[in-house]
Amino acid sequence: MTARHAGFAFVAAAAFAASCCRAAEVAEATIAPVIAPGLRWELRLPKEDKVVYRGVVSFDGAGVGTASMLYPAPNIAVGLIAVLVHGLTNEAAKKMQKDKLQDAADQVLSPYQVVLADFKYRDLLQRGVERMATGGMRTIVENARTPGAEWFVESLPVFALTQDQRALVMENPLSIYAPGASSAAAWQKTVKVVSGVKTGDDLTAFWTADEGRNLKTESARLLAESLDIALGEAVWGPAKGSEVYQTFRYPEGGSEKMERGQLVAERCHRRVIRTLRGGLLSVPAGDSAVSCDDAAAGAQ
């Protein structure tokens, strides 16, 4: 492995230390020479003000039961119009079904409305930046996509709580722009991060205690991890990782999920996977994954 790729691997992996372990000052020292001193990144606030939370929902059944039909028509043109109208009708029906499923899933957030009412993206981004392993980033007020003197990052993280309230899932579409750029992103990808599984007799109380401290802290950890992973790949290019496509199983709360992709890195009992769609997915891993303590010992 080249020094360049070794450097990236540690940068991407350092996100895990920031979000799940906060483990090693050793990791911080190893990252320092990789990210050039004085390199500045501007993290721009989203136009949306309030952080978006939803309930985790499955859309597997959406669209099931839509009727098929024959298209008797006097000519081809009329037949094509009938097909188009029927297609649009089916899509509208599917959307209605999805909206109903999402509304039902969002009911899990009913006990959280008070603590989330005043949770703004400015607060979330600041909390996330403070937990990042990658240095040199600062938040700014501007949300318009205007050219900047520094590299800047646009991010709109959206969070979802599993129905059993045991895990938080974040999807963060990220765009990174070079200095002076305003339209074409130099790097653009969605990073999804699934939290570890929480346990307890009263998870609602766990998440909402002390004005939602645990919920907000976990959200910031997921955001920090996604930013570290994105910046690592944007600076050093995609890590070589494994070229073999595998099926990865991981917990999402009390459910088991599967994802087909390539292993990019693993650390702190977490894995980063490059999915078939090209996105990056960070998930909890089993005991076979490298722990923070093992990684720190190996770096000494």
N, C-alpha and C positions, 0 to 999 in steps of 0.2 A: 504494500500500500504506500502510495506517495505521501510526502509530508503534507501536501495540499489536501488530499482526501482525508488523511488522518486528522488534520485540523478541522475540516468540516464535520467529520463524524463526532468530534468532541463538542463542537458548537451546537449541533443539532441535539446531541444527547444532553447538553447542559440544561436545556429547557426542562428536562425531567427533574433535575436536582432542584431547580427553582420552584417547580410546581408540586412535586410529590415528596421531596425529601428535604430540601433546603440544606443538603448535606455538606458538601465539602468546599471549604475555602480552597482546597487543592484544585478543584475544578475551576474556580474563579481565576486562580493564578495561571492555569494552563491555557485558558481562553485569551488572556490578556494580549499575548503577542499575535494572535490570529486576527482579531479585530483591531485594525490600525488605530493607534492613539489619536484622538482628536476627530475621528470620523463621526459626523453628525447625521442623525436621522430625525426627521420631523414626523410625528404621528398626528395626523389631522383628525379632528373631531368629526364624527358623522353628522349629517344634517338632522337626523333624528335626535331628540333630546333624551327621552326616557329609554332605559335599557329594555330590550324586548325579551320576554320570557314566554314560553309556551309549554304545553304538556306534550310529552312524547306520544306519538300516534302512529299507527300502522295504516297505510292506505292500500294494503293488499286487496281488500275487498271492494274498493271504490270502482264503480263501473260494472260490477257484477250484476247480472240481471237485466242489462239494457237489451231491449228487444232487437232481434234481427228482422229484416223484412225484404220482400221482393219489390222490384221497381218496375211495374208495368208502365210503359210510356209509349206514346205514338211515334217517337223518334229518339235518336241518340242524345240530342241536345237536352230534351226534356228529362230524359233518364239521368244524365249527368247532373242536372240541377237537383233532381230528387235525391241523388246520392249525397251531394254536397250538403243539402238541407238536413238530411238524416244524420250526417256526420257531425254537423254543428250542434244539432239537438242532443246527440249522445255526449258530446264534449261538455255541453252545458249541464247535462244531468250528472256527469261524473264530477264536475266542479262543485255542484250542490252537495253531492254525497261527501266529498272531501271536506267541504266547509262544515258540514254537520259533524263529521268525525273529529275535526279539529276543535270545534266548539265543545264537544263532549270531553275530549282529552284535556282541554284547558281548565276544566272544573277542578283538577287536582291543585291548581294554583289559588283557589279561593281563599285558603287560610293565609296566603302570602301577600295579599293585595296591600295590606297596611305597610309592610316593611319594604315593598318594592315600589310603592307609589312615588317616592322621592329619590329613587336610585337612578342617577343620570349617567350618561356615557362619559362625561368629564370625570366623574368620580371613579368609574370603573377603569378607564384608561390610565388614570394616575396610579391607582392601586396595582394595575397590571404591570406598568413600567417599573415600579419599585421592586417587583418580584422577578424581573427579567435577569437572565444570566448574561445576555448580550448587552454591552454598554453603548454609550453614545447617543441614546435616543432621548428625545424630550417631546412633551405634548405641546401643541399650540392651539390657539383658539380658532383660526380660520378653518372653515369647512368647504369653501369654494375650491374647485379644482383649478388653481392658478399656478403658473410656473413658480418654482422656488429656487433659492440659491443653494439649498441643500437637497439631498435625496429625501423624498417624503413618502410616507406610507398611508394608504387609505384602508380602513378596516371597519367592518360593520358586524360585530359578533352578535349572534342570536343564540339564546340558551333555551334548553328544554329540560324539564324535570320528568323522570320516569314515573309511571303511574304508581309504582310502589314506593316512590320518594327515596329510593336508595342510591340514585346516581343523577348527576347533572351532565348534560351533553351540550357541547357548543359547536356551532358551525361558524367559521369566520372567513368570509371571502376577502382576500387581501390583494391589493395592487400596490406595487412599488414603482415609483417614478424617478427618473434621473433628474439631476439639476437642470432647470430650464424647460423640462417637458411638461406638457399640459394635457395631452390626449393619449398617446401610445404608452402603455405601461411597459416597463422593462421586465417585470415579473408579475405574473397574475395567477393565483391559484386559491382554492378553498382548502383550509386546514380544519379538520374536524378533530375534536378532543373529547374523549369520554372519561369521566372521573372514575376514581376508584369506588368500590361498593361501600356504602355506609351501613352501619348496623346500629340497632337500638330499639327500644320499646316504643319510643315516641319520636319519630323522625321529624314530624312537623315542629315539635318543640325544639329539636336539635337545630333545624335550619332557621327558625325564626327568633331564637333567643338573642337577647341583647341587640334588638333592632335589626335582626337578620345578619348578624356578624358572620356566622358560618357560611351562609349562602353567598354573601358578597365576597368573602375571602376565597371561597372555592371558585367562584366565577372569575376572580382576578387571577388565580393560579392557572386556570384553563386558558385565559387570554394570554398570559405571559408565555406559556408553553407554545401556543400557536405562533406568537411573534418571534420567539427564538428559533423555532423550526423554519419559519418562512425566511427570516433574515440569513440564517445559516445557508440555506439552499440558494438564496439570491446572490450572496457574496461569493460562495465557493462553487456554485453549480451543483447539480444533483449528485448526492453521494452514490458511490458505486453500489454499495449494499449487496444484496443477493440478486442475481439475475434470474433466479428460479421463481416462478409463480407458485404460490402456495395458498391453501385455504386456511385462514387464521380464525380461530375461535376465541371469543373474549366475552367477558360479562358486561352487560349493560343493565345495571341494577341487578335484579333477581333473574333476568333473562339471559340466555346465551345467544350471541349474535355470531355471524360468520361473514368474513370478507375475503375476497380473492385478490391477491396482490403480491408485491415484492417487499421483503423485509429491508428497511433502510437502516434502522439502528434499534438497539434495545439497551435499556438502562433503568435502574430504580424500579424493577419489576414493571416496566412499561415497554411497549414497542411502538415504533413508527413504521407505518406501512404505506407504500405507494400503491394506490388502488388502480383497478383496471381503467377507471375514468380519468386517471392522472392526478387525482387529489392526494392529499396527505392525511393520514389517519393515525392518531395517537391513542392507544388503548391500554387498559390494564393487561398485564401478562401474568403467566403462572410463575411458579418458583424457579423455572429454568432460566428466566431472564436474569441478566446481570444486576446485582443489587448495588445501591449507592455505596455501601461499605466496601464491596469488592472493587468497584471502580476506583474509589479513592485510594485503596491500598495499592492497586496496580499503578497508579499515577505517581506514587511516592518514589 
